[in-house]
Amino acid sequence: MNRRDLAAAVRAILPAAWDPIGIRDEPKAQDEYDDYVPGIVRLLCEGAGVDALAEYLLRIETGQMCLPPDQERARRVAVKLTQLSA
């Protein structure tokens, strides 16, 4: 998968599967997680595994969104993300 397609796939997964702030059903907010796509794509292109991706998502949740971490959700989404580059 090329980088552009990978970014599009990541962009689709974030609101559908991760969605820590609950914008999944808000059409006007579907770009809410776009700022995180390049970092995830970079990690995937570097061969990051589930643990590294889950940690990245948890850092976003806690550090940037000031939310409590949801380790189960982060790991589940990290598995989906790694499957994109398999």
C-alpha positions as CSV (number, residue, x, y, z in Angstrom):
1,M,0.0,0.0,0.0
2,N,1.4,3.4,-0.9
3,R,1.7,6.2,1.7
4,R,-1.3,8.1,0.5
5,D,-3.6,5.0,0.6
6,L,-2.1,4.1,4.0
7,A,-3.0,7.6,5.3
8,A,-6.5,7.3,3.9
9,A,-7.0,3.9,5.6
10,V,-5.6,5.3,8.9
11,R,-7.9,8.3,8.6
12,A,-10.9,6.0,8.3
13,I,-9.9,3.8,11.2
14,L,-9.4,6.5,13.8
15,P,-13.0,7.8,14.1
16,A,-14.5,4.4,13.4
17,A,-12.5,2.3,15.9
18,W,-10.5,4.6,18.2
19,D,-12.7,7.7,18.7
20,P,-11.8,8.7,22.2
21,I,-13.8,12.0,22.1
22,G,-16.9,10.4,20.5
23,I,-17.2,12.2,17.1
24,R,-17.9,9.0,15.1
25,D,-21.5,10.1,14.3
26,E,-20.8,13.8,13.8
27,P,-20.4,14.3,10.0
28,K,-18.8,17.8,10.4
29,A,-16.1,16.4,12.8
30,Q,-14.7,13.6,10.7
31,D,-11.4,15.4,10.3
32,E,-10.9,15.7,14.1
33,Y,-8.1,13.1,14.2
34,D,-6.4,14.1,11.0
35,D,-3.5,15.7,12.8
36,Y,-2.5,12.2,14.2
37,V,-2.5,10.4,10.8
38,P,1.0,11.4,9.7
39,G,2.6,10.2,13.0
40,I,0.8,6.9,12.7
41,V,1.7,6.5,9.0
42,R,5.4,7.2,9.9
43,L,5.3,4.6,12.6
44,L,3.8,2.1,10.3
45,C,6.3,2.8,7.6
46,E,9.1,2.3,10.1
47,G,7.7,-1.1,11.0
48,A,6.3,-0.2,14.4
49,G,4.4,-3.0,16.1
50,V,1.2,-3.1,18.1
51,D,2.9,-2.0,21.4
52,A,4.5,1.1,19.8
53,L,1.2,2.1,18.1
54,A,-0.8,1.5,21.2
55,E,1.6,3.6,23.2
56,Y,1.4,6.4,20.6
57,L,-2.4,6.4,20.8
58,L,-2.3,6.4,24.6
59,R,0.0,9.4,24.6
60,I,-2.4,11.3,22.4
61,E,-5.3,10.4,24.7
62,T,-3.6,11.4,27.9
63,G,-1.2,14.1,26.8
64,Q,-3.1,16.0,24.1
65,M,-6.7,15.2,24.9
66,C,-6.3,15.1,28.7
67,L,-8.4,12.0,28.8
68,P,-7.9,8.9,30.9
69,P,-6.1,6.2,29.0
70,D,-8.1,3.3,27.5
71,Q,-5.4,0.6,27.0
72,E,-7.8,-2.0,25.7
73,R,-9.1,0.3,23.0
74,A,-5.6,1.6,22.1
75,R,-4.3,-2.0,21.7
76,R,-7.4,-3.1,19.7
77,V,-6.9,-0.2,17.3
78,A,-3.1,-0.7,17.1
79,V,-3.8,-4.3,15.9
80,K,-6.1,-2.9,13.2
81,L,-3.4,-0.4,12.2
82,T,-0.6,-2.9,11.9
83,Q,-2.8,-5.1,9.7
84,L,-2.8,-2.2,7.2
85,S,0.9,-2.6,6.5
86,A,1.0,-6.4,6.6
